[in-house]
Amino acid sequence: MFGERSNIIALSVIMIAVAILMSIFLPNKFLTLINFQSMTSQMAEFGLLTIAMMLTMITGGIDLSVVSTASLTGIISALILKGHVGIDASSTSGVLLVILAAIIVSGFCGLINGVLIAKVGVTPILATLGTQGLYLGLAIIITKGHGINDFPEKFLFIGSGTIGKVPMPFVIFIGCVLLVTLILRRTSLGLSMYMVGSNPTASRFSGINNSIILIKTYVISGALAGLSSIIMISRVNSVRPGYGYAYLLQAILVSILGGTDPYGGSGSILGVLIALFILQFLRSGFNILSISPFFGKSMWGFMLILVMIINFFLEKNRQRIRK
Amino acid sequence: MIKKIFSYNESYLFFILLAFVIALTIVNPSFFTLENLFDLLKNSAGTAILAMGVFIVLLSGGIDVSFTAIAIAGEYVAVNLLNALGISNIYLAFAISCSLGILLGVINAILISIFELPTLIATLGTLNFFHGALLTFLGTKAVNVGQLPNCFKVFGSKNIFTLIKSDGTQYGLSVYVLILIAVVIISWIILRFTMLGRGIYAIGGNKEAAKRGGFNVVKIQFFIYCYVGFLAGIMGVMHVSLIQYSNPMYIVGDELSVIAAVVLGGASITGGSGSVIGTLLGVSMITILEKNLVLIGLSSYWHKFFIGLIITLGVSATYYQAKVRGRKTLSYLKQKTY
């Protein structure tokens, strides 16, 4: 517990330091309402993917298919929105129906992952590596590689509307954060997820049905990816297979930066939330400075490795103290 | 006898491949010709070489996704360096590409063996780091045929022997096949006849047991990731010579195809099992499938889907067998593998 708290304090310090640095180097650009609105609305879609990743990491797995799930869901939602299945999606109830369909499709993608991992016994990496290609492949087949754009006005509110001054995506994101926090902290499912992640054998012998827990985790992870795709396609008003591929690495980076153990058993949503802000501040700074996306790519890769190395030394230190 | 043949995973794969080839030949008689076979060998040699590396990584219980970035880095640096120096020497190109490959492999090895990072996350990090750094510092400009040093073109079209078709056109067996055979034999000897190879199987079976059994796990992992880097370096030069075009955006993104081939070949991450022959069959299967999707009436859009399907089904079969076997021995106390 102490470790977790000090981790969160350290992350907060880093976050504040990054924010201060950004405000100093980018005066009148970083600390503006418009920048914060654009940051928070971009953060939502990416944040949901990260939470999806984090949940699977807590159980000792990983979900490499989050972005592909989002792609496939986005394409199917777009087809419904364009009236290809005979539903008029321009009304409010139509939009709600689309969201429901998206959650079902993405939840089903998650279910396949979960069954492969829990019932067939495939390691999470290989299972989701395979379905990553499978889902993205399906999306490509459906659209023949093309994009779909121009959605009904009412649907666009999800991605670009505001409530007061707060962007709608951020409102949805916070709602999901609260929901996931509730699951992790207040339900037996949440506790079981941590137990399966820290020691699957022990959890099995203490009467937890590991398979069901894993399947539920991957379904939730899929559904979060689906919600993320709804926000994504509504925000940019178009969808194309493979959109947001760069998010995969960043989702893993933020999960681990936020203190999630990739070997399972620990991870807090607060840590991930702070890490999310750090990454978003940096990304926004890169954007304002118009730094090349390739440099960004190498930076995220470098940061991921750096964070893992720091964790390695912290863990070693902790073990020495214990001895 | 027949029972023994079917106790190998490779036999199934071989017969599926055979059935597939027969089916393709019926659809398109020009498929089963020596010329097409030579062509197929030339086109798949690079993938097969990468697959050898990935196979050894999987065997050791790890996974590597950074090899494509290493291949493109080696290739692009070699092309640009040769151009800058004004030298046209294919051996120098290989030397540059392979040295860079080994160097980047060392970085992977340090992260994985010394800092004990999970292999997927470490190599996912280096994939992005290597490729991003390459594009940032060397630029994104492609080198086209006209600017490409001559040695690549010569190497790409060099044949061991050439035959003449009845209509007078020539075709031949590319030198690529020699490189492939050399890599396969070296990999096979390492795995089969050396203590190093035993060690690779051992840490794939159980890393802790291998360590206590006296294997130097750090050393073995260093070898594995450097070997992958070295092979990626070779593949990079072969790739640029084949397509006679050097674009730093190429190769990266094809990791899944290679991993699919290896998984299809029966390499499993659960325990150190799998064979060189299986891997080669897997590569043949994937290459023939990729090149002939259109021939069996499916557009190229199906490509990604098929790769995903093959990985999913391939790993499901392997792991399900292991699970059924494990149930008998109560070994459901599955160790976590990254």
HADDOCK unambig.tbl for C-alpha pairs under 7 A between the chains (distance, minus, plus):
assign (segid A and resid 120 and name CA) (segid B and resid 316 and name CA) 6.30 0.50 0.50
assign (segid A and resid 120 and name CA) (segid B and resid 319 and name CA) 6.75 0.50 0.50
assign (segid A and resid 120 and name CA) (segid B and resid 320 and name CA) 5.34 0.50 0.50
assign (segid A and resid 121 and name CA) (segid B and resid 319 and name CA) 5.80 0.50 0.50
assign (segid A and resid 121 and name CA) (segid B and resid 320 and name CA) 6.24 0.50 0.50
assign (segid A and resid 121 and name CA) (segid B and resid 323 and name CA) 6.54 0.50 0.50
assign (segid A and resid 122 and name CA) (segid B and resid 315 and name CA) 6.57 0.50 0.50
assign (segid A and resid 122 and name CA) (segid B and resid 316 and name CA) 6.06 0.50 0.50
assign (segid A and resid 122 and name CA) (segid B and resid 319 and name CA) 5.40 0.50 0.50
assign (segid A and resid 127 and name CA) (segid B and resid 312 and name CA) 6.12 0.50 0.50
assign (segid A and resid 130 and name CA) (segid B and resid 308 and name CA) 4.56 0.50 0.50
assign (segid A and resid 130 and name CA) (segid B and resid 309 and name CA) 6.61 0.50 0.50
assign (segid A and resid 130 and name CA) (segid B and resid 311 and name CA) 4.87 0.50 0.50
assign (segid A and resid 130 and name CA) (segid B and resid 312 and name CA) 4.63 0.50 0.50
assign (segid A and resid 131 and name CA) (segid B and resid 308 and name CA) 5.81 0.50 0.50
assign (segid A and resid 131 and name CA) (segid B and resid 312 and name CA) 6.39 0.50 0.50
assign (segid A and resid 132 and name CA) (segid B and resid 308 and name CA) 6.75 0.50 0.50
assign (segid A and resid 133 and name CA) (segid B and resid 304 and name CA) 5.73 0.50 0.50
assign (segid A and resid 133 and name CA) (segid B and resid 305 and name CA) 5.84 0.50 0.50
assign (segid A and resid 133 and name CA) (segid B and resid 307 and name CA) 6.47 0.50 0.50
assign (segid A and resid 133 and name CA) (segid B and resid 308 and name CA) 4.05 0.50 0.50
assign (segid A and resid 134 and name CA) (segid B and resid 304 and name CA) 6.91 0.50 0.50
assign (segid A and resid 134 and name CA) (segid B and resid 305 and name CA) 4.68 0.50 0.50
assign (segid A and resid 134 and name CA) (segid B and resid 308 and name CA) 4.24 0.50 0.50
assign (segid A and resid 134 and name CA) (segid B and resid 309 and name CA) 5.71 0.50 0.50
assign (segid A and resid 137 and name CA) (segid B and resid 302 and name CA) 6.54 0.50 0.50
assign (segid A and resid 137 and name CA) (segid B and resid 304 and name CA) 4.63 0.50 0.50
assign (segid A and resid 137 and name CA) (segid B and resid 305 and name CA) 3.77 0.50 0.50
assign (segid A and resid 138 and name CA) (segid B and resid 305 and name CA) 5.94 0.50 0.50
assign (segid A and resid 140 and name CA) (segid B and resid 301 and name CA) 6.15 0.50 0.50
assign (segid A and resid 141 and name CA) (segid B and resid 301 and name CA) 5.42 0.50 0.50
assign (segid A and resid 141 and name CA) (segid B and resid 302 and name CA) 6.03 0.50 0.50
assign (segid A and resid 144 and name CA) (segid B and resid 301 and name CA) 6.11 0.50 0.50
assign (segid A and resid 201 and name CA) (segid B and resid 333 and name CA) 5.98 0.50 0.50
assign (segid A and resid 294 and name CA) (segid B and resid 132 and name CA) 4.64 0.50 0.50
assign (segid A and resid 294 and name CA) (segid B and resid 135 and name CA) 6.12 0.50 0.50
assign (segid A and resid 294 and name CA) (segid B and resid 136 and name CA) 5.84 0.50 0.50
assign (segid A and resid 295 and name CA) (segid B and resid 132 and name CA) 5.64 0.50 0.50
assign (segid A and resid 295 and name CA) (segid B and resid 133 and name CA) 6.49 0.50 0.50
assign (segid A and resid 295 and name CA) (segid B and resid 136 and name CA) 5.56 0.50 0.50
assign (segid A and resid 297 and name CA) (segid B and resid 128 and name CA) 5.79 0.50 0.50
assign (segid A and resid 297 and name CA) (segid B and resid 129 and name CA) 6.64 0.50 0.50
assign (segid A and resid 297 and name CA) (segid B and resid 132 and name CA) 5.18 0.50 0.50
assign (segid A and resid 298 and name CA) (segid B and resid 128 and name CA) 5.32 0.50 0.50
assign (segid A and resid 298 and name CA) (segid B and resid 129 and name CA) 3.81 0.50 0.50
assign (segid A and resid 298 and name CA) (segid B and resid 130 and name CA) 6.72 0.50 0.50
assign (segid A and resid 298 and name CA) (segid B and resid 131 and name CA) 6.94 0.50 0.50
assign (segid A and resid 298 and name CA) (segid B and resid 132 and name CA) 4.18 0.50 0.50
assign (segid A and resid 298 and name CA) (segid B and resid 133 and name CA) 5.51 0.50 0.50
assign (segid A and resid 299 and name CA) (segid B and resid 129 and name CA) 6.64 0.50 0.50
assign (segid A and resid 301 and name CA) (segid B and resid 125 and name CA) 4.08 0.50 0.50
assign (segid A and resid 301 and name CA) (segid B and resid 126 and name CA) 5.96 0.50 0.50
assign (segid A and resid 301 and name CA) (segid B and resid 128 and name CA) 5.03 0.50 0.50
assign (segid A and resid 301 and name CA) (segid B and resid 129 and name CA) 4.62 0.50 0.50
assign (segid A and resid 302 and name CA) (segid B and resid 125 and name CA) 6.40 0.50 0.50
assign (segid A and resid 302 and name CA) (segid B and resid 129 and name CA) 5.64 0.50 0.50
assign (segid A and resid 304 and name CA) (segid B and resid 125 and name CA) 5.88 0.50 0.50
assign (segid A and resid 305 and name CA) (segid B and resid 122 and name CA) 6.22 0.50 0.50
assign (segid A and resid 305 and name CA) (segid B and resid 125 and name CA) 5.92 0.50 0.50
assign (segid A and resid 308 and name CA) (segid B and resid 117 and name CA) 6.78 0.50 0.50
assign (segid A and resid 309 and name CA) (segid B and resid 115 and name CA) 6.34 0.50 0.50
assign (segid A and resid 312 and name CA) (segid B and resid 115 and name CA) 6.42 0.50 0.50
